[in-house]
Structure formats: structure tokens, C-alpha cells
């Protein structure tokens, strides 16, 4: 386990950092999360680590075996498929609001985030790709006026471990995700609600691309 990370104490912060490491593949499926190792890695107290693991258990990002502890589970394909279907419904419903609310500044920010993801695809690690992909999609969702829908969409993204090598198993898949980001921006600029919906659906519905 690596030391030297910024000290984190609050259980919700610890949970979020562990969740990020699970989704990006830093903590791979099958990894046991021994409490003492987690405390050391994230420089957190025993109480905060325990509560963080309970939060992740509720979100089904980890599982627990009594008397053995917590571990990162293997993917549940049925659950992931159903979550993708729910995301398609929610995210396509946001398209009109996103287009109505997007300003020149918002589009510039999205373009910069899309470029960062593209750079991560060409030159970064799997974890870099995950971080930049997540940043783009969160910024995009936040253009929707319905705060409850935004929260649901962002939360749903956090309920699906990424399994990075299946998310972007090769450069062609990663580059396709990048191209779709830029196409979404173009659809927003054009005010094309139907095209944006189609792009959202294609981007989400393919289980191996742009989760």
C-alpha cells in the first residue's frame, strides 16, 4: 500500500477516494480491503475507515463476508445493464435543459475537459482517463436545471465500478469515447436536442464504451 497521500479524516471523504480507486481500477476486483491497510493507505482513523467501508457497502461498491472483512466484488453484469438503462432514461431527459442553459463559457469549459480526456487517452494512464472522463460528464450533467436529476445521474455514475480494461479495452474504444464527447459539444452548440439524446444513448448503452 502506498503512503504519502494527503491526510483525510472524514468518513465520507475516505469513502469517495476509495470509490474513485475502485472505479478507476487502482483497487481491482477481488482485492481485500484490510482495515489496517486502508487506514495506512488513506491516512485515516479506524472509525473513519470503518464508516467509509459501510458507506461503500450500501452503494454496493464493496461486499462483506462476516469474520473476513470487505472486498471489491466482481462485476454484476445484470445490475450494470439495468443501471445503464436507467442512466439512458435520465440523461436523455436532461438534453433540452442542457442545451437551453449552456453558455459560451460552459461550452469552453466542456471543450477543455474533452481535450483533457483526449490527452489522457493518448498519453495518460487508465486512472487518468477515468478522472478526466468523470470530470467531463459531471460538468455536462450540471448544466441541467433539475438539481435532483443531476444528483441522481452523478450518484448513478458512482454506483458502477469501472473495470477499466473492459471500459476501454483498446485505443479504438477510448478514442471513440473521446470523439463522442466532442460530438456532444457540437450538438449543444447546434441546439440539436435529438442528436444530443442519440449521442447520450449510444455513449451509455454500449457497456464497454464511455461508462
Secondary structure, 3 states (H helix, E strand, C coil): CCCCCCCCCCHHHHHHHHHHHHHCCCCCCCCEECHHHHHHHHCCCHHHHHHHHHHHHHCCCCEEECCCEEECCCCCHHHHHHHHHHHHHHHHHHHHHHHHHCCHHHHHHHHHHHHHHHHHHHHCCHHHHHHHHHHHHHHHHCCCCCHHHHHHHHHHHHCCCCCHHHHCCCHHHHHHHHHHHHHHHHHHHHCCHHHHHHHHHHHHHCCCCCC
